[in-house]
Amino acid sequence: MVSGSLQLFVSMCVILVTFSNYGGALPANHLVISERQTSPDSAITLLSIERQPTAQGNRFTVRYTKNVDSLVFTVQDNLNIPREPTVTQEADGVWAASFVVPVVPSVTQWFIMRDADALFMKAIMLNNSESTPGQQTFPELPVIHFDPPREAVYRPGENVTLTLFVPSYGQGGKLIGNLQKMFYGVDLTSMKMYQDLNLEGSFTIGQPERLADRLRVGTTAHTSQHPMSGYLQFSTQVTDTGGPLVKQIQVARSLLLRPAGQSGPYPEDYLAFVDGFMQDVSSRGRELHRCTVGYECLVMCASVGGAVSDIQVREMKPDGSLEAVPSARQAPHSSSTDRAVYWKFLAREDSGDSESITTFQCQATDSRHGLAVSKLVDVMSIIVGSIDPARSNVTEEDHPMDPNLKILTYRCAVRGRPLPEVVFHGVSGQPFDVYEDLPDDVSPTGQNEAVATKVVTVDAYQLSQAIERVKDGQETSPRCEIRPRYEGQVHSYYFY
């Protein structure tokens, strides 16, 4: 019952950071490789994971080695505000990151590790559905290489060509088929920020070329037609994780793409909010999140810019006043170019205004440049669609003009917010032919309630024969069916 996509959020999380600033004159070649762009094959080597039940939930301990000075960690699920683990150094260069997570069914639990420059990321999807002790070692994970390895700088009117290398293990180099590309950044023409900038013709990815032990893929960023700045990321999913404690591992590699004269990932005086993944739009034209009544949902605002100093969220009351949100917390960050704020929303039947919408205002500031931007986010409280069998039925009437005919009125009583869509099956044509029909009418009968009706005229003898076949199990009864607009499952009510 959470808004958005957590797996996509994991990809976003790795690139909401900045690289160190680079400067200097450009050489003749339009592609710049900084002197600082030498980088290790991988910042993090995963060794093992341990699960130990506690009174508060499962304690997971991830052991690893690193070859960079600083790492950034995030514990992330779809219920709680992202948090950081406890990190300790053990013997022989081994480090341990430990954290406790409650055992909650159907909650996806991630542990995200990345270097401070956002070059490398590993995200571990944990098996948190059991409360039993366990240990496992990690398999050897793929290493994704970029050439250049850290950043690419382009002059106005020129393109950037990059090369991607991935291991060539498995028959046919199966890893290539699993690679995902994402570019998180700013379209410098419209100055709009995108979670996944995918303008037509913005990137060209070549055919993989097999080398002795790896595959090489050429990628061209068409910055001459589409100037952009931000982070190019390739990632792959590993499902053969080496044991039962880990469901999946995402391995990602990022590179900074920027125009000459811009020192960081975004223009110096730029400040903007990021649109949410899988976002819908409310009737007010705002980003819309949905939360099912009775559940507590996690909502987020993220801002990026040349220098983001703060981000806050407040609830907008019906009179226009703003109130602080007690559950609001800022996400862990290691950069001056991003801030994200999270808060929890408990959906009730009486939440929000006449459309069951509660509005929040997020505000980000850049104190260095004296900038401030705000964004309104709507959260709708959803009532899962259902059919009330006590008020759903079919009635027969004699036809006033022909005694051989019957008039049937099918009624399907539904509830939900918004009201679910209703369709009838097998009610029209010869009884009970398999047709799908829309209601003739949908009349409100109360708050978040309505009755959908369908009226048909059938042959009386054929009707009686069809009802007998239904009772004998030879034929399927006509039914009404609801299709919830957002949350919930398809439900049916059979009339005979």
C-alpha positions as CSV (number, residue, x, y, z in Angstrom):
1,M,0.0,0.0,0.0
2,V,2.9,2.3,-0.7
3,S,3.1,5.0,-3.3
4,G,5.6,4.6,-6.1
5,S,8.2,1.9,-6.9
6,L,10.7,1.0,-4.3
7,Q,13.0,-0.7,-6.8
8,L,13.2,2.5,-8.9
9,F,13.8,4.4,-5.7
10,V,16.9,2.3,-5.1
11,S,18.2,3.5,-8.4
12,M,17.4,7.1,-7.6
13,C,19.0,6.9,-4.2
14,V,22.4,6.1,-5.5
15,I,22.5,9.2,-7.7
16,L,21.1,11.8,-5.4
17,V,24.6,12.9,-4.5
18,T,27.4,15.0,-6.1
19,F,30.9,14.4,-7.4
20,S,33.9,16.5,-6.4
21,N,34.2,19.7,-8.5
22,Y,36.5,19.6,-11.4
23,G,37.8,22.5,-13.4
24,G,40.6,23.6,-15.7
25,A,41.0,24.3,-19.4
26,L,39.7,21.9,-22.0
27,P,42.1,20.0,-24.3
28,A,41.5,19.8,-28.0
29,N,39.3,16.7,-27.6
30,H,35.8,17.6,-26.5
31,L,35.7,14.6,-24.1
32,V,37.5,15.4,-20.8
33,I,39.0,12.7,-18.5
34,S,40.0,14.3,-15.3
35,E,43.3,13.4,-13.7
36,R,41.3,12.2,-10.7
37,Q,39.3,9.8,-12.8
38,T,41.3,6.7,-12.0
39,S,39.1,4.4,-10.0
40,P,39.1,0.9,-8.5
41,D,37.3,-1.9,-10.1
42,S,34.7,-1.8,-7.3
43,A,34.4,0.2,-4.2
44,I,32.8,-2.6,-2.2
45,T,33.3,-6.3,-2.0
46,L,30.5,-8.2,-0.3
47,L,31.6,-11.1,1.9
48,S,28.7,-12.5,3.9
49,I,25.4,-11.7,5.6
50,E,24.0,-12.9,8.9
51,R,20.4,-12.9,10.2
52,Q,19.7,-13.1,13.9
53,P,16.2,-12.8,15.4
54,T,15.7,-10.3,18.2
55,A,12.8,-9.0,20.2
56,Q,12.6,-6.0,17.9
57,G,12.9,-8.0,14.6
58,N,15.6,-9.5,12.5
59,R,19.1,-8.1,13.0
60,F,21.1,-8.3,9.7
61,T,24.8,-7.9,9.6
62,V,26.5,-7.4,6.3
63,R,30.3,-7.9,6.1
64,Y,32.4,-6.4,3.4
65,T,35.7,-4.9,2.5
66,K,36.2,-1.6,0.8
67,N,38.9,0.2,-1.2
68,V,37.6,3.7,-0.8
69,D,37.8,6.0,2.2
70,S,34.1,6.8,2.6
71,L,30.9,4.8,2.1
72,V,27.2,5.8,2.4
73,F,24.6,3.4,3.6
74,T,20.8,3.4,3.6
75,V,18.3,0.9,5.2
76,Q,15.2,1.4,3.1
77,D,11.8,-0.3,3.1
78,N,8.3,0.8,1.9
79,L,7.1,1.7,5.4
80,N,9.8,3.4,7.3
81,I,11.9,6.5,6.8
82,P,15.3,5.6,5.4
83,R,17.9,5.2,8.1
84,E,21.6,4.3,8.5
85,P,23.1,1.1,10.0
86,T,25.7,0.8,12.8
87,V,29.1,0.3,11.2
88,T,32.1,-1.3,13.0
89,Q,35.6,-2.4,11.8
90,E,36.6,-6.0,12.4
91,A,39.9,-7.8,11.9
92,D,41.9,-8.0,8.7
93,G,40.2,-5.1,6.9
94,V,36.6,-6.5,7.3
95,W,33.8,-4.1,8.1
96,A,30.3,-4.9,9.4
97,A,27.2,-3.0,8.9
98,S,24.4,-4.0,11.3
99,F,20.7,-3.0,11.5
100,V,17.4,-4.3,12.9
101,V,14.2,-4.4,10.8
102,P,10.7,-5.5,12.0
103,V,9.3,-8.6,10.5
104,V,6.4,-7.3,8.5
105,P,4.7,-9.5,5.8
106,S,4.9,-8.2,2.2
107,V,7.4,-5.4,3.1
108,T,10.3,-5.1,0.7
109,Q,13.5,-4.5,2.6
110,W,16.7,-3.1,1.0
111,F,20.2,-2.4,2.2
112,I,22.0,0.1,-0.1
113,M,25.7,0.6,-0.1
114,R,27.6,3.1,-2.3
115,D,30.8,5.1,-2.3
116,A,30.5,8.8,-1.5
117,D,31.2,9.8,-5.1
118,A,28.2,7.6,-6.3
119,L,30.4,5.7,-8.7
120,F,29.5,2.3,-7.4
121,M,26.3,1.0,-5.7
122,K,25.2,-2.4,-4.4
123,A,21.6,-2.7,-3.2
124,I,20.6,-5.9,-1.4
125,M,17.0,-7.1,-1.2
126,L,16.7,-9.0,2.1
127,N,14.6,-12.0,2.9
128,N,12.9,-10.6,6.0
129,S,9.8,-12.9,5.9
130,E,11.3,-15.4,8.4
131,S,12.6,-15.1,12.0
132,T,15.3,-17.7,12.0
133,P,19.1,-17.5,12.4
134,G,21.0,-17.8,9.2
135,Q,24.2,-17.0,7.3
136,Q,25.3,-17.0,3.7
137,T,28.3,-15.9,1.6
138,F,27.9,-13.7,-1.4
139,P,28.7,-14.8,-4.9
140,E,31.2,-13.0,-7.1
141,L,29.2,-10.0,-8.5
142,P,29.6,-8.4,-11.9
143,V,31.7,-5.3,-12.2
144,I,30.6,-2.6,-14.6
145,H,33.2,-0.3,-16.1
146,F,32.9,3.1,-17.8
147,D,35.5,4.7,-20.0
148,P,36.0,7.4,-19.0
149,P,35.5,6.1,-15.4
150,R,34.3,9.1,-13.5
151,E,32.9,12.0,-15.6
152,A,32.6,13.2,-19.2
153,V,32.6,16.9,-20.1
154,Y,31.4,18.1,-23.4
155,R,31.6,21.4,-25.3
156,P,28.5,23.1,-26.7
157,G,27.3,21.6,-29.9
158,E,29.3,18.3,-29.5
159,N,28.3,14.8,-28.5
160,V,29.9,12.5,-25.9
161,T,30.9,8.9,-26.7
162,L,31.3,6.5,-23.8
163,T,32.3,2.8,-23.6
164,L,30.7,0.4,-21.2
165,F,32.4,-3.0,-20.2
166,V,30.6,-5.8,-18.4
167,P,31.8,-9.4,-17.7
168,S,31.1,-12.0,-20.4
169,Y,30.2,-14.9,-18.2
170,G,27.4,-17.3,-18.9
171,Q,26.4,-18.6,-22.3
172,G,25.8,-15.8,-24.8
173,G,26.8,-13.1,-22.3
174,K,23.4,-13.2,-20.6
175,L,24.3,-10.2,-18.4
176,I,23.9,-7.8,-21.3
177,G,20.2,-8.6,-21.6
178,N,19.7,-7.6,-17.9
179,L,21.4,-4.2,-18.1
180,Q,19.2,-1.2,-17.4
181,K,20.2,2.4,-18.4
182,M,18.9,5.5,-16.6
183,F,19.9,9.1,-16.9
184,Y,19.0,11.2,-13.9
185,G,19.5,14.9,-14.6
186,V,18.5,18.2,-16.1
187,D,17.4,18.9,-19.7
188,L,19.4,22.1,-20.1
189,T,17.0,23.3,-22.8
190,S,13.8,23.2,-20.7
191,M,15.7,23.3,-17.4
192,K,13.4,20.5,-16.2
193,M,14.7,17.8,-13.8
194,Y,13.9,14.2,-14.8
195,Q,14.2,10.9,-12.8
196,D,14.9,9.2,-16.1
197,L,15.7,11.7,-18.9
198,N,14.8,9.8,-22.1
199,L,14.2,12.4,-24.8
200,E,13.9,11.0,-28.2
201,G,17.3,10.6,-29.7
202,S,19.1,11.6,-26.5
203,F,21.1,8.3,-26.3
204,T,22.3,5.7,-28.7
205,I,23.5,2.3,-27.4
206,G,25.5,0.2,-29.8
207,Q,25.5,-3.6,-30.2
208,P,27.6,-5.5,-27.6
209,E,31.0,-6.6,-28.9
210,R,32.5,-9.7,-27.4
211,L,36.1,-9.5,-26.2
212,A,38.1,-12.3,-24.5
213,D,36.5,-12.0,-21.1
214,R,34.0,-9.3,-21.3
215,L,31.5,-7.4,-23.5
216,R,32.0,-3.9,-24.7
217,V,29.1,-1.5,-25.5
218,G,29.5,1.9,-27.1
219,T,27.1,4.6,-25.9
220,T,26.7,8.1,-27.4
221,A,25.0,10.9,-25.5
222,H,23.6,13.3,-28.2
223,T,24.4,16.4,-26.2
224,S,24.6,18.5,-29.4
225,Q,20.8,18.2,-29.9
226,H,19.9,17.6,-26.2
227,P,22.3,19.4,-23.8
228,M,22.0,17.7,-20.4
229,S,23.7,17.3,-17.1
230,G,23.5,14.7,-14.4
231,Y,24.2,11.0,-13.8
232,L,24.3,8.2,-16.4
233,Q,23.8,4.9,-14.6
234,F,23.8,1.3,-15.8
235,S,22.7,-1.4,-13.4
236,T,22.0,-5.1,-13.4
237,Q,20.1,-7.5,-11.2
238,V,21.6,-10.6,-9.7
239,T,19.1,-13.2,-8.6
240,D,21.5,-16.1,-7.9
241,T,22.6,-14.5,-4.7
242,G,24.4,-17.4,-3.0
243,G,21.8,-18.3,-0.3
244,P,18.4,-17.8,1.2
245,L,18.9,-14.6,3.1
246,V,19.1,-12.4,0.0
247,K,16.4,-12.3,-2.7
248,Q,18.2,-10.1,-5.2
249,I,21.2,-7.8,-5.6
250,Q,21.3,-4.7,-7.8
251,V,24.8,-3.7,-9.0
252,A,25.0,-0.2,-10.5
253,R,27.7,2.0,-11.9
254,S,27.3,5.8,-12.5
255,L,29.1,8.5,-14.4
256,L,28.8,12.3,-14.2
257,L,27.9,13.9,-17.5
258,R,28.2,17.7,-17.6
259,P,28.9,20.6,-20.0
260,A,32.1,22.5,-19.9
261,G,32.1,25.4,-17.5
262,Q,29.8,23.7,-15.0
263,S,31.6,22.3,-12.1
264,G,29.0,20.0,-10.6
265,P,26.1,17.8,-11.8
266,Y,23.7,20.8,-12.0
267,P,24.0,24.5,-12.9
268,E,25.3,26.5,-10.0
269,D,22.1,28.6,-9.6
270,Y,19.7,25.7,-10.3
271,L,17.1,24.5,-7.7
272,A,14.2,22.2,-8.5
273,F,12.1,19.4,-7.2
274,V,12.1,16.0,-8.7
275,D,8.9,14.4,-9.9
276,G,8.0,11.2,-8.2
277,F,8.3,7.9,-10.1
278,M,5.1,6.4,-11.4
279,Q,3.3,9.6,-10.5
280,D,-0.3,10.4,-11.2
281,V,-1.9,13.8,-11.3
282,S,-4.7,14.9,-9.1
283,S,-7.7,16.9,-10.2
284,R,-5.8,20.0,-9.1
285,G,-2.9,19.2,-11.5
286,R,-0.5,18.1,-8.7
287,E,1.6,15.0,-8.1
288,L,-0.8,12.5,-6.6
289,H,0.0,9.7,-4.1
290,R,-2.5,7.2,-2.9
291,C,-2.8,5.5,0.5
292,T,-5.4,2.8,1.4
293,V,-7.6,3.5,4.4
294,G,-6.2,1.8,7.5
295,Y,-2.6,1.8,6.2
296,E,0.3,4.1,7.0
297,C,2.1,5.2,3.8
298,L,5.5,6.8,3.2
299,V,5.6,9.9,1.0
300,M,8.7,11.7,-0.2
301,C,9.8,15.0,-1.8
302,A,13.3,15.3,-3.3
303,S,15.1,18.4,-4.4
304,V,18.3,18.9,-6.4
305,G,20.4,21.9,-7.3
306,G,23.8,23.6,-7.4
307,A,23.6,23.8,-3.5
308,V,20.6,22.6,-1.6
309,S,20.8,23.7,2.0
310,D,17.5,22.5,3.5
311,I,14.1,20.8,2.7
312,Q,11.0,20.8,4.8
313,V,7.4,19.7,4.4
314,R,4.2,21.1,6.0
315,E,0.5,20.0,5.7
316,M,-1.8,22.5,4.1
317,K,-5.0,22.9,6.0
318,P,-8.4,23.8,4.3
319,D,-8.0,27.4,5.3
320,G,-4.6,27.6,3.6
321,S,-2.6,27.6,6.8
322,L,0.5,25.3,7.0
323,E,1.3,23.0,9.9
324,A,4.5,21.0,10.6
325,V,4.4,17.3,9.9
326,P,5.6,15.5,13.1
327,S,6.8,12.3,11.3
328,A,8.9,14.2,8.7
329,R,12.6,13.3,8.5
330,Q,15.3,14.1,6.1
331,A,16.9,11.2,4.4
332,P,20.6,10.4,4.8
333,H,22.7,12.3,2.3
334,S,26.4,13.1,1.7
335,S,26.1,15.9,-0.8
336,S,25.3,19.6,-1.1
337,T,23.3,19.1,-4.3
338,D,20.4,17.1,-2.9
339,R,18.0,16.8,-0.1
340,A,15.0,14.4,0.4
341,V,12.3,14.6,3.1
342,Y,10.0,11.7,4.0
343,W,6.9,11.6,6.1
344,K,4.2,9.1,7.1
345,F,0.6,9.4,6.2
346,L,-2.1,7.4,8.0
347,A,-5.2,7.2,5.7
348,R,-8.6,7.3,7.3
349,E,-12.1,7.4,5.8
350,D,-12.5,11.0,6.9
351,S,-9.0,12.1,5.7
352,G,-8.7,15.1,3.5
353,D,-11.2,17.3,1.7
354,S,-14.4,16.5,-0.3
355,E,-12.2,14.5,-2.7
356,S,-10.4,12.7,0.2
357,I,-7.2,14.6,-0.7
358,T,-4.7,15.9,1.8
359,T,-2.3,18.4,0.5
360,F,1.3,18.9,1.6
361,Q,3.8,21.7,0.7
362,C,7.4,20.8,0.3
363,Q,10.0,23.7,0.3
364,A,13.6,23.5,-0.6
365,T,16.2,26.3,-0.1
366,D,19.6,27.2,-1.4
367,S,21.0,29.7,1.1
368,R,24.2,30.2,-0.9
369,H,22.4,31.7,-3.8
370,G,19.3,32.9,-1.9
371,L,16.9,30.5,-3.7
372,A,13.7,28.8,-2.6
373,V,11.3,26.6,-4.5
374,S,8.1,24.9,-3.3
375,K,5.9,22.0,-4.5
376,L,2.4,20.9,-3.6
377,V,1.8,17.1,-3.2
378,D,-1.6,15.6,-2.9
379,V,-2.3,12.3,-1.1
380,M,-5.6,10.6,-1.7
381,S,-7.1,8.2,0.9
382,I,-8.4,5.2,-1.0
383,I,-11.2,2.8,0.1
384,V,-10.7,-0.6,-1.5
385,G,-13.6,-1.4,-3.9
386,S,-16.1,-4.1,-2.8
387,I,-19.5,-5.5,-3.7
388,D,-22.3,-5.7,-1.2
389,P,-24.1,-9.0,-1.8
390,A,-27.0,-8.1,0.5
391,R,-28.0,-5.3,-1.8
392,S,-27.1,-7.0,-5.1
393,N,-29.8,-9.0,-6.9
394,V,-31.7,-9.7,-10.1
395,T,-35.5,-9.2,-10.4
396,E,-37.9,-10.4,-13.0
397,E,-41.0,-8.6,-14.4
398,D,-43.5,-9.7,-17.0
399,H,-43.3,-7.8,-20.2
400,P,-46.3,-5.5,-20.5
401,M,-46.8,-6.2,-24.2
402,D,-45.6,-9.8,-24.7
403,P,-46.3,-12.6,-22.2
404,N,-43.4,-14.7,-23.7
405,L,-40.8,-12.1,-22.6
406,K,-39.3,-11.2,-19.2
407,I,-37.7,-8.0,-18.1
408,L,-34.6,-8.6,-16.0
409,T,-33.1,-5.9,-13.8
410,Y,-29.6,-6.7,-12.5
411,R,-28.4,-4.6,-9.6
412,C,-24.8,-4.5,-8.3
413,A,-24.2,-2.6,-5.1
414,V,-20.6,-1.4,-4.8
415,R,-18.5,0.6,-2.4
416,G,-15.1,2.3,-2.7
417,R,-13.3,5.6,-3.0
418,P,-13.1,6.2,-5.9
419,L,-16.1,4.1,-6.8
420,P,-14.9,1.0,-8.7
421,E,-15.8,0.4,-12.3
422,V,-18.6,-2.1,-12.8
423,V,-19.1,-4.5,-15.8
424,F,-21.8,-7.2,-16.3
425,H,-21.1,-10.6,-17.8
426,G,-23.6,-12.9,-19.4
427,V,-26.7,-10.7,-18.9
428,S,-27.5,-9.7,-22.5
429,G,-28.3,-11.6,-25.7
430,Q,-29.7,-15.1,-25.3
431,P,-29.6,-16.2,-21.7
432,F,-26.8,-16.4,-20.6
433,D,-24.5,-15.6,-23.5
434,V,-21.0,-14.5,-22.6
435,Y,-21.1,-10.8,-23.3
436,E,-19.5,-8.0,-21.4
437,D,-21.8,-4.9,-20.8
438,L,-21.4,-1.6,-19.1
439,P,-24.2,-0.6,-16.7
440,D,-27.2,1.4,-17.9
441,D,-27.0,3.5,-14.8
442,V,-24.8,4.0,-11.7
443,S,-26.7,5.8,-8.9
444,P,-25.2,7.0,-5.6
445,T,-26.8,5.4,-2.5
446,G,-24.6,6.9,0.1
447,Q,-21.1,8.2,0.8
448,N,-18.7,6.2,-1.3
449,E,-21.6,3.8,-2.3
450,A,-23.6,3.3,-5.5
451,V,-25.8,0.7,-7.3
452,A,-25.0,-0.1,-10.9
453,T,-28.0,-1.5,-12.9
454,K,-28.5,-3.3,-16.2
455,V,-31.9,-3.9,-17.7
456,V,-32.5,-6.6,-20.4
457,T,-35.4,-8.3,-22.1
458,V,-35.2,-12.1,-22.7
459,D,-37.4,-15.0,-23.8
460,A,-39.2,-16.4,-20.7
461,Y,-38.8,-20.1,-21.7
462,Q,-35.1,-19.7,-22.6
463,L,-34.6,-17.9,-19.3
464,S,-36.1,-20.7,-17.3
465,Q,-34.0,-23.3,-19.1
466,A,-30.8,-21.3,-18.6
467,I,-31.5,-21.0,-14.9
468,E,-31.9,-24.7,-14.6
469,R,-28.6,-25.3,-16.4
470,V,-26.9,-22.9,-13.9
471,K,-28.4,-24.8,-11.0
472,D,-27.2,-28.1,-12.5
473,G,-23.7,-26.7,-12.9
474,Q,-23.8,-26.9,-16.7
475,E,-23.6,-23.2,-17.2
476,T,-22.0,-20.2,-15.5
477,S,-24.3,-17.7,-13.8
478,P,-24.5,-14.1,-15.0
479,R,-22.4,-11.9,-12.8
480,C,-21.3,-8.3,-12.1
481,E,-17.7,-7.6,-11.7
482,I,-15.8,-4.7,-10.2
483,R,-12.4,-3.4,-11.3
484,P,-10.9,-1.1,-8.7
485,R,-9.4,2.0,-10.2
486,Y,-6.4,1.9,-7.9
487,E,-6.0,-0.5,-5.1
488,G,-7.7,-3.9,-4.6
489,Q,-8.6,-7.0,-6.6
490,V,-11.2,-7.9,-9.1
491,H,-14.4,-9.2,-7.4
492,S,-17.5,-10.8,-8.8
493,Y,-21.1,-11.3,-7.6
494,Y,-23.1,-14.2,-9.3
495,F,-26.8,-13.5,-9.7
496,Y,-28.0,-17.2,-9.7
